[in-house]
Amino acid sequence: MIVVLGLGTAAVGLGSFPWFVAGCACFGFGLAGWMLPVGVIREHTRAEYLAWRMGLYRVGVDAAMFLGPFASGLLGEENAGMFVTAVGALALVVGGHLLLGPSGRRARRSSSRH
């Protein structure tokens, strides 16, 4: 999900219309899957901590949805594309690190349940 959103952010930031359309499609796919982490949070969190973790997740999602366009507006039209592309590249790096782990290999899921 974060990789698709990062690709969408980078594509929108590149500027030409075909890249913009591709970026919007990536945003659509990425935002359609934003609830996936909610299922993971519910599955791995004890009931007494669930509300706190869900609230923290929602605040993070809502803050990012507000701060991205806000910062782009403050930077102006000339610098907004560079900012959006930098954020997209950062999302790709973070997403790749989360998926592959620090060794560069696909991270293994450890399960304590049998």
GICOR-V728178 format. One line per field, one symbol per residue. ss: DSSP state (A for helix, B for strand, O for the rest). psi: psi as a letter, one per 30 degrees, with the letter a starting at -180 (. if undefined). A space follows every 10 residues. Layout:
BEGIN
ss->???
psi->???
END
This chain:
BEGIN
ss->OAAAAAAAAA AAAAOOAAAA AAAAAAAAAA AAOOOAAAAA AAAAOOAAAA AAAAAAAAAA AAAAAAAAAA AAAAAAAAAA AAAAAAAAAA AAAAAAAAAA OOOOOOOOOO OOOO
psi->eeeeeeeeee eeffeleeee eeeeeeeeee ffgffefeee eeegkleffe eeeeeeeeee eeeefeeeee eeeefleefe eeeeeeeeee eeeeeeeeef lffflkkkkk kfk.
END
